[in-house]
Amino acid sequence: MQLSRFSIGTGDRFGLEGEAQIAAFKELRAHGGEADIVWNKSNREHVIIGSSPADQAAAAAAAIQRTGWDGRWFVDADHITLKTVDWFIPHCNFFTIDVAEAIGKKASAEARAAYLERAKFLLEEGAAPVPVTQVDIETVADKFLASVQEAGTTYRYIAAKKPNDSFVVELSMDETDAPQTPAQVAAILVAVAAENIPLATFAPRFPGKFLKGIDYVGDVAEFLSAFEAETRIVLWASEKLGLPKGLKLSVHTGSDKFKLYKGIHEILVRLGAGVHLKTAGTTWLEEIVGLAEAGGDGLTLAKRVYAAAYARIDELVAPYANVVEIDRARLPRPEDVAAWDSATFVHALRHEPGSSTMQSDMRQLMHVGFKVAAEMGKEYTDALLEYRESVARNVQRNLYARHLLPLILG
Ligand SMILES: [Zn+2]
């Protein structure tokens, strides 16, 4: 099973925003664009929130039914491993296999030798879209081969429990210490083909920083050059390595990367390629923006979530230490925030491209602060229902105007 040219990861932490998210995809369609909806949620998020993959699948199906949406949609077991995949298997049709733990482990000498033999054609001039050296192949053999074998084992474990061709497979290597080079990506895909994993998307680690809820930090030209080279490589891999047609790159922590969307769009148009973009956590932030914008009790609740997150920063940041960079000295103090009016709070949290009022430290803290709202339980979800219009409007606008539009329509 493969994805369409464009697919968008749309997390929905509390399972109440499906209709507003679908409204964004309807808006995209009304403007001539189309993308698959992929409701993704990781094991970590389920554990923190106290939800299950069954809840996630039921929320998605209910939103589809209520809206009558006839586009393609998926439920993604995000960042799963052999240890965590079981409870996702009956409910998901998209599996993001995360092999970060196996990166750097050694494959057997036999497997290493077989891989080096198989990959040596890459050394011939013009064999791949970028030059590949013996050092590249050996680096992949030493650093990534064991993790690709682990992905193969995980894929076969899932495939044994699902009907043929009933799910999509992504391989993610984004949560690693250093970006892979394009040449390494080419050599990694040779190993993926050898494992016979019918890959739909591949998530490398790109150059630069992809932090939660804020714009790309790094050299945009350097990112775009890697993105273009690696897009050429996945196209080549589906043609030359026997990997599935339509194989594309996946960009994780892809929300709010406003500096990149125009360049990504241009590359995809030029190469006739597609992309998968994960925007999961932003929807939860739009719930808080929507509550604050509604004023009254909604604003009070938004301030309470912030104050509690501020007090519990160490605990909340710990699971996300690699993907947030919060300067604590720049966080507004809860006693000051308590005096803010609705517009001040909204402008501090909302992330419009180029916004001069958005406070990135506060926004990153709130991004990882959903545990606080989860603990409020019904009080929080009741507020989302009470202030539905404001919350839904913000969720839809964020997804369509700030993400789908620049990325897909340009
Ligand atoms: Zn990821």
Residues whose N, C-alpha, C, O or C-beta is under 5 A from the ligand:
A	BS01	ZN	D174 H252
